[in-house]
Amino acid sequence: MKGIKLLALILMLFSVAFAQNKKTSAKKETPETVLLKTKGDSISYAIGQNIYASLKDPLIQINLDILIASLRDASQSKSLLSEDKTIACLTDLNQRMQERQAAIQKASLEKERADMAPTIEKNKLESETFLAANKTKEGVITTATGLQYKILSKGSGASPKAADQVKVHYKGTLLDGKVFDSSYERNEPATFPLNQVIKGWTEGLQLMQVGDKFQFFIPYDLAYGEMGRGETIPPATVLIFEVELLDIVK
Protein backbone atom coordinates (compact mmCIF):
# COMPACT_ATOMS: atom_id res chain seq x y z
CA MET A 1 0.00 0.00 0.00
CA LYS A 2 1.07 3.57 -0.64
CA GLY A 3 0.25 4.40 2.95
CA ILE A 4 2.65 1.77 4.28
CA LYS A 5 5.35 3.05 1.91
CA LEU A 6 4.73 6.55 3.24
CA LEU A 7 5.12 5.26 6.80
CA ALA A 8 8.49 3.72 5.94
CA LEU A 9 9.62 6.94 4.30
CA ILE A 10 8.62 9.10 7.28
CA LEU A 11 10.33 6.74 9.71
CA MET A 12 13.54 7.02 7.70
CA LEU A 13 13.28 10.81 7.48
CA PHE A 14 12.87 11.22 11.21
CA SER A 15 15.26 8.47 12.29
CA VAL A 16 18.04 10.98 12.91
CA ALA A 17 16.25 14.31 13.32
CA PHE A 18 13.95 13.30 16.15
CA ALA A 19 15.74 10.44 17.90
CA GLN A 20 15.92 11.26 21.62
CA ASN A 21 17.31 9.56 24.70
CA LYS A 22 14.64 8.00 26.86
CA LYS A 23 14.71 5.47 29.69
CA THR A 24 13.87 2.07 28.32
CA SER A 25 11.23 -0.05 29.97
CA ALA A 26 12.05 -3.41 31.52
CA LYS A 27 13.00 -5.87 28.85
CA LYS A 28 10.68 -8.78 28.18
CA GLU A 29 12.16 -12.17 27.76
CA THR A 30 12.48 -13.01 24.09
CA PRO A 31 10.58 -16.13 23.16
CA GLU A 32 13.45 -17.34 21.04
CA THR A 33 17.02 -16.43 20.23
CA VAL A 34 17.49 -14.55 16.98
CA LEU A 35 20.26 -15.95 14.81
CA LEU A 36 21.76 -13.79 12.09
CA LYS A 37 22.81 -16.37 9.54
CA THR A 38 22.90 -14.37 6.32
CA LYS A 39 23.70 -10.88 5.14
CA GLY A 40 19.97 -10.35 4.63
CA ASP A 41 19.39 -11.33 8.26
CA SER A 42 21.89 -8.73 9.43
CA ILE A 43 20.36 -6.04 7.21
CA SER A 44 16.88 -6.86 8.51
CA TYR A 45 18.08 -6.64 12.10
CA ALA A 46 19.90 -3.38 11.45
CA ILE A 47 16.75 -1.87 9.91
CA GLY A 48 14.77 -2.89 12.99
CA GLN A 49 17.31 -1.25 15.29
CA ASN A 50 17.26 1.95 13.21
CA ILE A 51 13.46 2.12 13.06
CA TYR A 52 13.10 1.63 16.79
CA ALA A 53 15.70 4.33 17.48
CA SER A 54 13.56 6.72 15.43
CA LEU A 55 10.47 5.83 17.45
CA LYS A 56 11.85 6.67 20.91
CA ASP A 57 9.96 9.93 20.92
CA PRO A 58 7.11 10.98 23.26
CA LEU A 59 5.11 12.36 20.32
CA ILE A 60 4.85 8.94 18.69
CA GLN A 61 3.72 6.94 21.74
CA ILE A 62 4.74 3.73 20.04
CA ASN A 63 3.07 0.44 20.91
CA LEU A 64 5.67 -2.10 19.88
CA ASP A 65 3.24 -5.03 19.78
CA ILE A 66 0.89 -3.15 17.42
CA LEU A 67 3.84 -2.03 15.26
CA ILE A 68 5.00 -5.62 14.86
CA ALA A 69 1.44 -6.73 14.11
CA SER A 70 1.15 -4.01 11.49
CA LEU A 71 4.38 -5.15 9.82
CA ARG A 72 3.05 -8.68 9.72
CA ASP A 73 -0.24 -7.46 8.24
CA ALA A 74 1.61 -5.43 5.66
CA SER A 75 3.63 -8.48 4.64
CA GLN A 76 0.29 -10.17 3.92
CA SER A 77 -1.16 -7.10 2.14
CA LYS A 78 -3.60 -6.47 5.00
CA SER A 79 -4.35 -3.33 7.01
CA LEU A 80 -6.76 -2.32 9.76
CA LEU A 81 -6.64 1.27 8.47
CA SER A 82 -7.74 2.64 5.16
CA GLU A 83 -5.07 4.32 3.04
CA ASP A 84 -6.66 7.72 3.74
CA LYS A 85 -6.65 7.07 7.50
CA THR A 86 -3.02 5.94 7.37
CA ILE A 87 -1.97 9.09 5.55
CA ALA A 88 -4.04 11.24 7.95
CA CYS A 89 -2.29 9.70 10.98
CA LEU A 90 1.14 10.23 9.47
CA THR A 91 0.31 13.77 8.36
CA ASP A 92 -0.82 14.64 11.89
CA LEU A 93 2.39 13.20 13.35
CA ASN A 94 4.50 15.06 10.83
CA GLN A 95 2.72 18.34 11.63
CA ARG A 96 3.22 17.93 15.37
CA MET A 97 6.91 17.18 14.85
CA GLN A 98 7.32 20.25 12.64
CA GLU A 99 5.56 22.43 15.24
CA ARG A 100 7.86 21.14 17.95
CA GLN A 101 10.93 21.69 15.79
CA ALA A 102 9.77 25.24 15.02
CA ALA A 103 9.33 25.91 18.74
CA ILE A 104 12.83 24.60 19.44
CA GLN A 105 14.31 26.80 16.71
CA LYS A 106 12.40 29.85 17.96
CA ALA A 107 13.66 29.31 21.50
CA SER A 108 17.20 28.90 20.20
CA LEU A 109 17.00 32.14 18.21
CA GLU A 110 15.57 34.01 21.19
CA LYS A 111 18.40 32.76 23.39
CA GLU A 112 20.97 33.67 20.75
CA ARG A 113 19.53 37.16 20.45
CA ALA A 114 19.50 37.58 24.23
CA ASP A 115 23.16 36.53 24.39
CA MET A 116 24.00 38.99 21.61
CA ALA A 117 21.93 41.88 22.99
CA PRO A 118 24.89 43.90 24.35
CA THR A 119 26.76 43.60 21.03
CA ILE A 120 23.63 44.47 19.05
CA GLU A 121 23.00 47.63 21.06
CA LYS A 122 26.65 48.69 20.82
CA ASN A 123 26.73 48.15 17.04
CA LYS A 124 23.40 49.93 16.59
CA LEU A 125 24.77 53.02 18.30
CA GLU A 126 27.94 52.92 16.20
CA SER A 127 25.91 52.47 12.99
CA GLU A 128 23.52 55.31 13.78
CA THR A 129 26.38 57.63 14.73
CA PHE A 130 28.25 56.82 11.52
CA LEU A 131 25.22 57.33 9.25
CA ALA A 132 24.26 60.59 10.95
CA ALA A 133 27.74 62.00 10.32
CA ASN A 134 28.14 60.47 6.87
CA LYS A 135 24.96 61.98 5.41
CA THR A 136 26.38 65.47 5.94
CA LYS A 137 29.46 64.75 3.83
CA GLU A 138 29.82 66.23 0.35
CA GLY A 139 28.35 64.09 -2.41
CA VAL A 140 26.46 61.71 -0.12
CA ILE A 141 22.77 61.30 -0.95
CA THR A 142 20.24 59.72 1.44
CA THR A 143 17.08 58.03 0.16
CA ALA A 144 13.72 57.74 1.92
CA THR A 145 14.63 54.28 3.25
CA GLY A 146 17.87 55.52 4.82
CA LEU A 147 20.16 54.11 2.12
CA GLN A 148 23.12 56.41 1.51
CA TYR A 149 25.15 56.52 -1.69
CA LYS A 150 27.83 58.51 -3.44
CA ILE A 151 28.46 58.64 -7.19
CA LEU A 152 32.10 57.81 -7.91
CA SER A 153 31.91 57.79 -11.71
CA LYS A 154 29.13 57.98 -14.28
CA GLY A 155 28.20 55.74 -17.20
CA SER A 156 25.58 56.21 -19.87
CA GLY A 157 23.79 52.87 -20.09
CA ALA A 158 20.33 51.75 -19.04
CA SER A 159 19.14 51.37 -15.44
CA PRO A 160 18.06 47.93 -14.19
CA LYS A 161 14.65 47.06 -12.78
CA ALA A 162 14.10 44.99 -9.66
CA ALA A 163 13.38 41.84 -11.67
CA ASP A 164 16.49 42.20 -13.88
CA GLN A 165 19.66 40.19 -13.62
CA VAL A 166 22.78 42.31 -13.31
CA LYS A 167 26.52 41.84 -13.72
CA VAL A 168 28.68 43.79 -11.28
CA HIS A 169 32.10 44.20 -9.76
CA TYR A 170 32.04 45.10 -6.08
CA LYS A 171 33.94 45.32 -2.82
CA GLY A 172 32.26 45.15 0.58
CA THR A 173 33.81 46.50 3.76
CA LEU A 174 32.82 46.95 7.41
CA LEU A 175 33.04 50.23 9.29
CA ASP A 176 36.57 49.35 10.43
CA GLY A 177 37.67 48.97 6.81
CA LYS A 178 37.85 45.18 6.85
CA VAL A 179 36.99 43.66 3.44
CA PHE A 180 34.47 40.85 3.87
CA ASP A 181 33.77 40.18 0.18
CA SER A 182 35.21 41.31 -3.15
CA SER A 183 34.64 40.23 -6.73
CA TYR A 184 37.75 42.23 -7.63
CA GLU A 185 39.89 39.94 -5.46
CA ARG A 186 38.36 36.91 -7.18
CA ASN A 187 38.94 38.63 -10.53
CA GLU A 188 35.44 37.56 -11.57
CA PRO A 189 32.32 39.76 -11.77
CA ALA A 190 29.18 38.57 -10.02
CA THR A 191 25.87 37.98 -11.81
CA PHE A 192 22.60 37.69 -9.89
CA PRO A 193 18.89 38.59 -9.98
CA LEU A 194 18.46 42.01 -8.38
CA ASN A 195 15.42 40.89 -6.37
CA GLN A 196 17.35 38.11 -4.63
CA VAL A 197 19.92 40.19 -2.75
CA ILE A 198 19.79 42.44 0.31
CA LYS A 199 17.31 45.32 0.18
CA GLY A 200 20.05 47.95 0.00
CA TRP A 201 21.40 46.39 -3.19
CA THR A 202 17.95 45.96 -4.76
CA GLU A 203 17.19 49.62 -4.17
CA GLY A 204 20.64 51.02 -4.83
CA LEU A 205 21.43 49.35 -8.13
CA GLN A 206 18.17 50.59 -9.62
CA LEU A 207 19.58 54.10 -9.13
CA MET A 208 22.56 53.23 -11.32
CA GLN A 209 23.16 53.11 -15.04
CA VAL A 210 25.40 50.62 -16.80
CA GLY A 211 28.91 52.02 -16.49
CA ASP A 212 28.24 53.79 -13.17
CA LYS A 213 30.36 53.22 -10.09
CA PHE A 214 28.70 54.05 -6.76
CA GLN A 215 29.62 53.79 -3.14
CA PHE A 216 26.77 52.55 -0.93
CA PHE A 217 26.41 52.93 2.83
CA ILE A 218 23.75 50.39 3.75
CA PRO A 219 22.01 50.47 7.17
CA TYR A 220 21.70 47.12 8.91
CA ASP A 221 17.92 46.99 8.37
CA LEU A 222 18.55 47.08 4.61
CA ALA A 223 21.31 44.50 4.91
CA TYR A 224 21.49 41.52 7.28
CA GLY A 225 19.49 42.95 10.18
CA GLU A 226 20.19 42.86 13.88
CA MET A 227 21.59 39.33 13.83
CA GLY A 228 24.12 39.81 11.04
CA ARG A 229 25.31 36.83 9.04
CA GLY A 230 27.45 34.19 10.70
CA GLU A 231 31.02 35.21 11.47
CA THR A 232 31.33 37.36 8.33
CA ILE A 233 28.79 40.13 9.01
CA PRO A 234 28.53 41.38 12.62
CA PRO A 235 25.07 42.08 14.07
CA ALA A 236 23.40 45.46 13.42
CA THR A 237 26.21 46.88 11.35
CA VAL A 238 26.45 49.24 8.39
CA LEU A 239 27.90 47.73 5.20
CA ILE A 240 29.92 49.84 2.77
CA PHE A 241 30.08 48.75 -0.85
CA GLU A 242 31.83 50.04 -3.94
CA VAL A 243 29.76 48.74 -6.85
CA GLU A 244 30.39 48.98 -10.58
CA LEU A 245 27.40 48.11 -12.77
CA LEU A 246 28.85 46.30 -15.78
CA ASP A 247 25.75 45.05 -17.55
CA ILE A 248 22.07 44.14 -17.41
CA VAL A 249 22.00 40.49 -18.38
CA LYS A 250 19.20 39.59 -20.78
N, C-alpha and C positions, 0 to 999 in steps of 0.2 A: 504493500500500500504506500501511496505517496506520503500519507501522514506518518507512517513508521519511518520512512526515509528522512522526513523532516526532523523527527525526533533524534535520529542518529546524528544528523548534521548539527543540530543545536547542542547536543551533548558534546560534540567535538569542539564546537566554537567556544563553549564556556568551560572546557576542561582545564584551561590554564587561567583564564581571566577571573573566574569566580571560585576557584578552589580555596578553601579556608581550613585552618586547623580547628578541629573539634574533638572533644573527648569521645572516644569510641565506647560503645556499649559493650557489656560482657559478651564474650564470644560464645557462640553456640557450638556444641560439638558437631563436627562434620560427620555426616552419615557414612562417608567413605573417603578414602585417601585419593586425591587427584594425582594421577601420574602423567607427566608431560613426556610423551614418547616420541612425538614428531615435531617438526618445525611448526606445522599448523597448530599443534596443541599449545606450543609456547606462545604463538601469536594470539591465539584465542584467549589465553590466560592474561597476556599483557593488555589486551583490549579491555578485558573485564576490570583489571586493576585501574586502568586509566579512566574508564567510565565511572567507576565508583568514586575515584578521587574527585571527579567533577561534580558529584552529587552530594558531597559533604557540605551542604549549604542550607542554612535554616529556611531560606525561601522555598526550597524544593520539597522539604518534608517527605523524603523518600521512604517508601515502604518496600524493603528489599524483596519480600516474598511476592508482592504484587508485580514488581519489576521483572522478577524471574519468570513469573507466570505469563506476563505479557510477552516476553521474549519467546517463550515456548509457543504461545498462541501465534505470534508472528511467523514462527518457523513453519506453522501449519496453515498459514494464510487465514487466521481467524483474528477477530478483535471484538472486544466488548463495547468499544466506542466507534461511532461513525467517523468517517474521515473528517467531516466538518467539526465534530466535537474534539477530535484529536488536535486539529490545527488551532481551534479556539483555546484549548488548554495550554498549548505551547506558546501561542501568541501572548496570552495573559502572563505566563511565566517570563517571557522575554521582556515584556513591558515593565514588569516589576523589577527585573534585574537592571534594566536601563535607568529606571527612576532612582534606584539605589546608587548606581554608578554616578549618575548626575549629581546626586546629593553629596557623595564623597568628593567629587571634583570641585563642587562649589565650596565645600568646607575647606578643602586644600587651598583654593585660591584666596579665600577670605583670610586664612592663616598666613599665607604668603604675603598678602597685602598688609596685614597687621604688622608682620615682621619688618616689612620694608617702609612702613609709614614715616619714620624719621628721615630716611633717605629721600622719599618722595617729596616731603614738605621742604627739605633743604634744596632739592633740585628745582622745585616749582619756584621758589623765591629767586634762585639764580637765573632761571629762564625768564621770569617776568622782569627782573631788573635789567637783564641784557636787552630784551626786546624793547623796553621802554626807552633805553638810551639809544639803541640802534635806529629806531624809527626817526630820530631827529637828525641823523647823519645825511650828508649831501648825497642825492641820487637814490636814496632808499624810499621805496613806495610801499605803503601798507594797504592791503585790500580789506573788504568788509569782514572777512573771516579771521583776520589777524595775520594772514600770510604776508611776509615782507620779501621784497625782491629788489634787485639792482641790475640794470642793464649794463653788461660789460662790453658787448659788441653787437651790432645789428646786422641781420641778413635781410633778404627781400623775398623769401618764399612764402608759402601758404601757412596758415595756422591750423593746428590739429583740432579735432573735436574729441569729446570724451570717449567716443566709441572707436576712435582711430588707433592704429598700431604705429608706434613711433620708434625711430632709431636714434640713439643718443650716446654721447660720451659724457661722463660725469665723474665727479669726485665728491665724496661725502665726508664731512669732518664734524667732530664734537666741538663744544665751546672751548675746550682746552687745546684745540688744534689737531687732535689725534685723528688720523684718517682711518675710518672704519670700512670704507668700500671705495673702489676706484676702477672704472673701466679703462682708464688711461694706463694704470699699472698692469692690467691684464693685456693691454694693447689690443683690445677687442670691444667695439661698441656694443651696447645692449639694445635689444629689440623686445618690446613688450606692449600689450594692450594698455592704453592710458587709463582705462577704468578698472584696472586690476592692481593698482599700486596705491601708496598712501595718498590721503586726500590732498596734501600739499602739492604733490606731484601732479595729480589729476587736474587741480585748479591751475597751478603755475605754468605747466607746459602749454595750456590752451591760450596763455597770454603771449606765447612766443611765436615767431615765424621761423621757417626753416632757414638755418644760417645764423640765427641768434645765439648768443651766449649770455646766460643770466646767472646771477648768484641769488639763491633762495635762502631765506632764514625761516625755517618751518617750526611753528610752535608744536609742543608735544601733542596737543589734541588734534593736530592735523598730520601727525606722524604715527608714533607707536604708543601714544597714550601714557597714562600714569605708570604702567607696569614695564614699559620699555620692551626690549626684545632680547631675551637670553643674556649672554655676557657681552654682546656686541653693542647694544643700545641701552644706556642706563635709563632708569625710570624717569618720567616727567622731564625730559631734556629737549632743548632746541637742537635741531639738525641743520647744518649749513651745507648747502650743495652748490657746486659750480656745474652747470648743465649746458651742454651744447646740443642744440637740436639739429641733427644731421639730415633727417628725412622723415616723411610720412609714408609708411610702408603700405602699399596697396595690395 
